[in-house]
Amino acid sequence: MRLPKWSLLMFNLLLCVAFAYVSISSFSNGATVWWIWGLVAIIYGYTTINRFIKGYKEGWSTTEIVGDERTWNARLVSCSIAFIYILIFLTVGIFTFYTDYLVFDPVVYMVLAASTSVAVFATAQIVQMIQKS
């Protein structure tokens, strides 16, 4: 799939502003994970600046390949595996929370579930690439 560079810039800018707002809001409300949202906002800010420089040099009407039809099925399978993993992880977490076996803060447990599901997605991608070779 090809998208114009200006649309990718707007998407990155929107995500940067959204994560910065969530980070500031979390910090002002006393949340413990505000720094994670701030780190994500900084990463999106960096990619926004890189996209702006790249779009300025190459022109805003040029397109960039963001998805290839040959790799779409591999990403879809990896997303499905990660989704099933996070559902099982959170179901076990809900069960242990309501039976008073959970000693973690529920927010920390959700962050742990999301971060480990990203690792599961990456592992599924690597395994599929090895199988294709």
C-alpha positions as CSV (number, residue, x, y, z in Angstrom):
1,M,0.0,0.0,0.0
2,R,1.3,3.4,-0.9
3,L,0.5,6.5,1.1
4,P,1.5,10.1,0.4
5,K,4.1,11.5,2.7
6,W,1.9,14.3,4.0
7,S,-0.6,11.8,5.3
8,L,2.0,9.8,7.2
9,L,3.3,13.1,8.7
10,M,-0.2,14.0,9.8
11,F,-0.7,10.6,11.4
12,N,2.6,10.8,13.3
13,L,1.8,14.3,14.4
14,L,-1.6,13.3,15.7
15,L,-0.1,10.3,17.6
16,C,2.6,12.5,19.1
17,V,0.1,15.1,20.3
18,A,-2.2,12.4,21.7
19,F,0.5,10.6,23.6
20,A,1.9,13.9,25.0
21,Y,-1.6,14.8,26.2
22,V,-2.0,11.4,27.9
23,S,1.4,11.7,29.5
24,I,0.7,15.2,30.9
25,S,-2.8,14.2,32.0
26,S,-1.4,11.1,33.7
27,F,1.3,13.1,35.4
28,S,-1.1,15.8,36.7
29,N,-3.5,13.0,38.0
30,G,-0.6,11.3,39.9
31,A,-0.5,8.1,37.7
32,T,2.6,5.9,38.1
33,V,3.0,5.2,34.4
34,W,3.1,8.7,33.0
35,W,6.7,8.4,31.9
36,I,5.9,5.5,29.5
37,W,3.4,7.7,27.6
38,G,6.0,10.5,27.6
39,L,8.6,8.1,26.2
40,V,6.2,7.1,23.4
41,A,5.4,10.7,22.7
42,I,9.1,11.5,22.4
43,I,9.5,8.6,20.0
44,Y,6.6,9.8,17.8
45,G,8.0,13.3,18.0
46,Y,11.3,12.0,16.7
47,T,9.6,10.1,13.8
48,T,7.5,13.1,13.0
49,I,10.6,15.3,12.7
50,N,12.3,12.7,10.5
51,R,9.2,12.4,8.3
52,F,9.0,16.2,8.0
53,I,12.7,16.4,6.9
54,K,12.2,13.5,4.5
55,G,9.0,15.0,3.0
56,Y,10.6,18.4,2.6
57,K,13.6,16.9,0.7
58,E,11.7,14.5,-1.5
59,G,8.4,16.4,-2.0
60,W,5.1,16.0,-0.2
61,S,3.2,14.5,-3.1
62,T,5.5,11.5,-3.4
63,T,4.3,8.2,-1.9
64,E,5.9,5.8,0.4
65,I,5.3,2.0,0.7
66,V,3.9,1.2,4.1
67,G,2.5,-2.2,3.5
68,D,3.3,-5.0,1.1
69,E,0.7,-7.5,0.0
70,R,3.2,-10.3,0.2
71,T,3.8,-9.7,3.9
72,W,0.3,-8.9,4.9
73,N,-0.7,-12.4,5.8
74,A,2.3,-12.9,8.0
75,R,1.5,-9.7,9.9
76,L,-2.2,-10.8,10.2
77,V,-1.2,-14.2,11.6
78,S,1.2,-12.5,14.1
79,C,-1.4,-10.0,15.2
80,S,-3.9,-12.9,15.7
81,I,-1.4,-14.8,17.9
82,A,-0.6,-11.7,19.9
83,F,-4.3,-10.9,20.3
84,I,-5.1,-14.4,21.6
85,Y,-2.1,-14.2,23.9
86,I,-3.2,-10.9,25.4
87,L,-6.8,-12.2,25.8
88,I,-5.6,-15.2,27.8
89,F,-3.2,-13.1,29.8
90,L,-5.8,-10.6,30.8
91,T,-8.4,-13.3,31.5
92,V,-6.0,-15.0,33.9
93,G,-5.3,-11.6,35.4
94,I,-9.0,-10.8,35.9
95,F,-9.5,-14.2,37.5
96,T,-6.6,-13.8,39.9
97,F,-7.6,-10.2,40.7
98,Y,-11.1,-11.2,41.8
99,T,-9.9,-14.2,43.7
100,D,-7.3,-12.0,45.6
101,Y,-4.3,-13.9,44.3
102,L,-2.9,-10.9,42.3
103,V,-0.4,-8.8,44.2
104,F,0.3,-6.4,41.4
105,D,-1.5,-3.1,40.6
106,P,-4.0,-3.8,37.8
107,V,-2.5,-1.0,35.7
108,V,1.0,-2.5,36.0
109,Y,-0.5,-5.9,35.0
110,M,-2.1,-4.3,31.9
111,V,1.1,-2.7,30.9
112,L,2.9,-6.0,31.4
113,A,0.3,-7.7,29.3
114,A,0.6,-5.2,26.5
115,S,4.4,-5.2,26.5
116,T,4.7,-9.0,26.5
117,S,2.1,-9.2,23.7
118,V,4.4,-7.0,21.6
119,A,7.2,-9.5,22.3
120,V,4.9,-12.3,21.3
121,F,4.1,-10.5,18.0
122,A,7.8,-10.0,17.3
123,T,8.6,-13.6,18.0
124,A,5.8,-14.7,15.7
125,Q,7.1,-12.5,13.0
126,I,10.6,-13.9,13.4
127,V,9.4,-17.5,13.4
128,Q,7.4,-16.9,10.2
129,M,10.4,-15.3,8.5
130,I,12.5,-18.4,9.4
131,Q,9.9,-20.7,8.1
132,K,9.8,-18.9,4.7
133,S,13.6,-19.2,4.3
